[in-house]
């Protein structure tokens, strides 16, 4: 006997509570899919960091959510 099962995951990604701050996005997955939130580096040689801050007037950070 062969059995296969497909479970489709659905996740909602929303911006942080205060758009003017450096708040990480909120991620909510229907089935609790594990994920990681990181700031995409502004320079390609930089490594990903979950704690990078920008000074006022600089470019907004770009967040990456990976599953």
Secondary structure, 3 states (H helix, E strand, C coil): CCCCCCCCCCEEEECCCCCCCCCCCEEEECCCCCCEEEEECCCCCCCCECCCCCCCCCCCCEEEEEC
